[in-house]
């Protein structure tokens, strides 16, 4: 974890994934991560519908985007030679926005 400061915001930096994988291992890690995000938005949409009687349009859009990203990942990783080594890195930046 590292901290980045500017005049108005504070950003924390986290390394989520940092490793070497064969294509099968990379697929397992990355598909699980994307699937969990899809599940999160499904739960969020369900809650929104229960409370307000209408779907959460942002969550529905994210679900479709994430399903497409997952499909692209599976397709890409499926085309790689099983003996190839992949370096996978995922960084997360969380910024606290200062309000007036």
C-alpha positions in Angstrom: 0.0 0.0 0.0 1.3 3.5 -0.8 -0.2 6.9 -0.5 -0.4 9.6 -3.2 -1.4 13.1 -2.1 -2.3 16.1 -4.2 -3.9 19.5 -3.2 -7.4 18.1 -3.1 -7.4 14.3 -2.9 -5.7 11.5 -1.1 -5.2 8.2 -3.0 -4.3 4.9 -1.6 -2.7 2.3 -3.9 -3.1 -1.4 -3.4 -1.7 -4.4 -5.3 -4.4 -6.9 -5.8 -2.7 -9.4 -8.1 1.1 -9.7 -8.7 2.2 -13.0 -9.9 3.2 -15.4 -12.7 0.7 -17.9 -14.0 0.2 -20.4 -16.8 -2.8 -19.6 -18.9 -5.0 -21.9 -16.9 -4.1 -20.4 -13.6 -4.5 -16.9 -14.9 -7.9 -17.8 -16.2 -8.9 -19.2 -12.8 -7.8 -16.1 -10.9 -9.1 -13.5 -13.4 -12.5 -15.2 -14.2 -13.1 -15.6 -10.4 -12.4 -11.9 -9.9 -14.7 -10.7 -12.7 -17.4 -13.2 -11.7 -17.4 -11.8 -8.2 -17.9 -8.3 -9.6 -20.8 -9.6 -11.6 -22.3 -11.2 -8.5 -21.9 -7.9 -6.6 -23.8 -6.0 -9.2 -26.5 -8.7 -9.4 -27.0 -8.4 -5.6 -27.0 -4.6 -5.8 -29.5 -4.6 -8.6 -31.7 -7.1 -6.7 -31.6 -4.9 -3.6 -32.4 -1.8 -5.7 -35.4 -3.5 -7.3 -36.7 -4.7 -4.0 -36.5 -1.2 -2.4 -37.5 1.0 -5.4 -39.4 -1.3 -7.7 -37.0 -0.5 -10.7 -33.7 -2.0 -11.8 -30.4 -0.3 -11.0 -29.4 0.8 -14.5 -25.8 1.4 -13.6 -25.5 -2.2 -12.2 -27.2 -3.6 -15.3 -24.8 -1.8 -17.5 -21.8 -3.0 -15.5 -23.0 -6.6 -15.6 -23.0 -6.5 -19.4 -19.6 -4.8 -19.5 -18.1 -7.3 -17.1 -19.7 -10.3 -18.9 -18.1 -9.1 -22.1 -14.7 -8.6 -20.3 -14.9 -12.1 -19.0 -15.8 -13.5 -22.4 -12.8 -11.7 -23.9 -10.4 -12.9 -21.1 -11.6 -16.5 -21.6 -11.2 -16.2 -25.4 -7.7 -14.6 -25.1 -6.3 -17.0 -22.5 -7.8 -20.0 -24.4 -5.7 -19.1 -27.5 -2.4 -19.1 -25.6 -0.1 -22.1 -25.5 -0.4 -23.9 -22.2 3.3 -23.8 -21.6 3.5 -20.0 -21.7 4.2 -18.0 -18.5 2.0 -14.9 -17.9 2.8 -12.1 -15.6 -0.5 -10.7 -14.2 -0.6 -7.5 -12.2 -3.7 -5.7 -10.9 -3.5 -2.3 -9.2 -6.3 -0.7 -7.2 -6.4 3.0 -6.6 -8.9 4.4 -4.0 -9.2 8.2 -4.0 -10.9 10.2 -1.2 -12.4 13.2 -2.9 -12.4 16.3 -0.8 -15.8 18.0 -0.8 -16.4 21.7 -0.4 
